[in-house]
Amino acid sequence: MKEEIMKIKLNKNKFMEDYIENLQRITLKNFEDTSDKDKYFALCDTIMERINQEWRDCKNKTKKTKKAYYFSAEFLVGRSLGNNLINLGIYDEVKELLDEIDIDFESIENFEDDAALGNGGLGRLAACFMDSAASQKIDMYGYGVRYREGLFKQKIENGFQVEEGDHWIKDGDGWSIRVESDSKIVKFRDQTVKAVPYDMPMLGFENGQVNTLRLWQSEPFEEFDFSYFNNFQYDKAVEEKNRAEDITRVLYPNDIQREGKVLRLKQQYFFCSASIQDLVEKYKKYFENDLQFENFPKYHVIQLNDTHPIVAIPELIRVLVDENGIDFDRAVEITKKTFAFTNHTVLQEALETWPKDIMLEVCPRCFDIIEKINDKLVEDFKAKGLSEEAIDPYRIIRYDQIRMANLAIVMSISVNGVAKLHTKILKDDTFNHWYKIMPEKFNNKTNGITPRRWLVYSNIRLSNFITDKLGSDDWKYDLNKLKELEKYLEDDKVLEEINQIKYENKKDLARYILEQENIVINPDSIFDIQIKRIHEYKRQHLNILHIINLYHRIKKNPDMNFYPTTFILGGKAAPGYFRAKAIIKLANEVARVINKDPDVNKKLKVVFIENYRVSYGEKLFPAADISEQISTAGKEASGTGNMKFMLNGALTLGTYDGANIEIFEKAGVENNYIFGAKVEELNSIRDSYSPKEYYHKNSDIKDAVDSLVSGELNDDNSYMFLDIYNSLINPQGGEKADSYFLLKDFEDYKKVHEKINEEYSDRKTWARKALKNIANAGYFSSDRTILEYAKDIWKI
Ligand SMILES: *Cc1c(COP(=O)(O)O)cnc(C)c1O
């Protein structure tokens, strides 16, 4: 394996010459007069020039071969500089070279804004897949949207979340090439725009492969309407321009919950239409000899990342029928062999449906096509003797609502969930009716994360340690090799090293948190971290309620045996999700009260991280002792944050949910902390569940819940804490009390925390558990996941 890898040798002198030259050329300044930002952009240019040849070669080589296309409305890429240098195998060398001319790499790295073109796990998964596909030499191209504004920046003001715009490319974009000549025209019912592709190179890890992430930007079809301009109707002329640019202006900040807006469907249709046109056009250009469209699926497989890109299905049919004269039924057959669908959640509020009138307003021809598919489907069921009622769950259109998941299932070769339990729930419950008639389509692909970004780049200490202990860095190509670390489980010196690495990482994080949040934390305390989007099902409020109760107990009993602990939370709430924002306010208020209390703040600290994002995560995961993964069983499809923590040697404190289950399976339940009800139990008690009983019977629960309304905590008259209180024991307007079972799981959660607190002092045993987790994290490499997609679904 290793011998095959064409490590790109770095000619140091040449690189340096090019770099200085680029720096002076783009700034028109002498080296000494350039700013750090200039230095960052010149470095991007120099790297882009270096990879240009390989990139073109890869594009050319794969012109006529079968490829996978990953269609996703989100790619949460984060920063690219460090990762690209790692994947080129020149990270250390470049750092040294810069050092020689007195440039501090870390300071110029900070000039890169995160490309936050995604909300959370789903978008980050797409980015990890791009890294893994290139690293495994799989020809997979990404297609998505180039939002001008990424996910909002989160400010915390007086404990409240405040959203700010994220114009991430305002100073330029060092990692994209605008490919004007591949622009497409996208027609909506009432508007025609130009889709301009921006290509980002996706570098394989030290293997010379460069795949492409193609993101489309919406621009006016005609730049300026001079007839308006000449008549001095300047406003009218720019109006059209703005209307076109609006389509890709901003990423919808909803995680999980669907957003039923015209503009949202326009975004989806925009990038799907441009992408489909791109594929069909290239097919006609490069496959002249094989040009019956029946062979299209021989060369293309399109993986749909959740429901957002499903409108690509009717769009392919439209392009085949309307623009290439193919008969409708033939077009349907071709399309059916081209698509594969990944489901990401079983939460009802996320399964996308579009009202007929909105679809008609945006892309009426797509509605026609969907209606035809639906009619045919219903006809087939009737021919088989099914009653109207029995057909209902299968209908793509019902009560003038288009159910996108049903469309995708009918029209795909494969339907997959993203962790074992999740796929089981899809088969047994969510899509059970489909599973019964087409079981062969259903399969599982447990998510993964790229070890390059989430270990090699972000945790250099641990990475060097592993290479040192295994005697080579083969594990970076095949993460299963980490298993060999198990030979050190009884080696006291090695266990001590593990603890030392974690300690150094914690000191780094403590410094960073002091800088960013202005809070002093103690690296000798347990770092217990929960970072992810804020949502009721993820139960950050369970974590906080427990902290409140713990605070009260320490306060009452100052001599209580307690290992000092720092609780760190972070994450963004959708701007319109009141209760999620209430959870943020609560976390900040609890942090304020505890951190200023001299009776406890030597033992207990609480930090709410402002603006959690990929680049902040890169500092948090390596420093965690405990990974909080406490979603209500059955609700988290997979989770990938859990995998990042595991790979960095944190122990999981988690429920039987999503990929947590597989983490426990691989690393051993005895090396992690499991708590809470399983999904079967919750299903069986759902209708009879009475949170009030738990509240009255358990004084710790009562203590924590009451503090929401006792006046001890101040929500600045926002009624946010009352809202959380009511959601738990006093439901309003048809809502069910505590539908995420916080009070049911509270006692168990408290006990497992006590166990952690006690066991942490046995530092050697703890290190052994950490090592056991690291050594068994190989399965959670997205290299494994992407190879499974390639083998089982894409057949490439
Ligand atoms: C990994 C990641 C996520 C997903 O976290 P979960 O805990 O799986 O929900 C969300 N946001 C960012 C920035 C991430 O890096």
The ligand as an SDF file (V2000), in Angstrom:
LIG
                    3D

 15 15  0  0  0  0  0  0  0  0999 V2000
  -19.2420   16.7670   14.2530 C   0  0  0  0  0  0  0  0  0  0  0  0
  -19.9520   18.0610   14.2940 C   0  0  0  0  0  0  0  0  0  0  0  0
  -21.3290   18.1070   14.5290 C   0  0  0  0  0  0  0  0  0  0  0  0
  -22.1480   16.8710   14.8130 C   0  0  0  0  0  0  0  0  0  0  0  0
  -22.1610   16.6540   16.1940 O   0  0  0  0  0  0  0  0  0  0  0  0
  -23.1980   15.6120   16.8700 P   0  0  0  0  0  0  0  0  0  0  0  0
  -22.7200   15.5220   18.2610 O   0  0  0  0  0  0  0  0  0  0  0  0
  -23.0430   14.3210   16.1290 O   0  0  0  0  0  0  0  0  0  0  0  0
  -24.5490   16.2000   16.7440 O   0  0  0  0  0  0  0  0  0  0  0  0
  -21.9500   19.3450   14.5830 C   0  0  0  0  0  0  0  0  0  0  0  0
  -21.2460   20.4900   14.3900 N   0  0  0  0  0  0  0  0  0  0  0  0
  -19.9220   20.4780   14.1730 C   0  0  0  0  0  0  0  0  0  0  0  0
  -19.2140   21.7750   14.0060 C   0  0  0  0  0  0  0  0  0  0  0  0
  -19.2260   19.2780   14.1050 C   0  0  0  0  0  0  0  0  0  0  0  0
  -17.9090   19.2780   13.8700 O   0  0  0  0  0  0  0  0  0  0  0  0
  1  2  1  0
  2  3  1  0
  2 14  2  0
  3  4  1  0
  3 10  2  0
  4  5  1  0
  5  6  1  0
  6  7  2  0
  6  8  1  0
  6  9  1  0
 10 11  1  0
 11 12  2  0
 12 13  1  0
 12 14  1  0
 14 15  1  0
M  END
$$$$
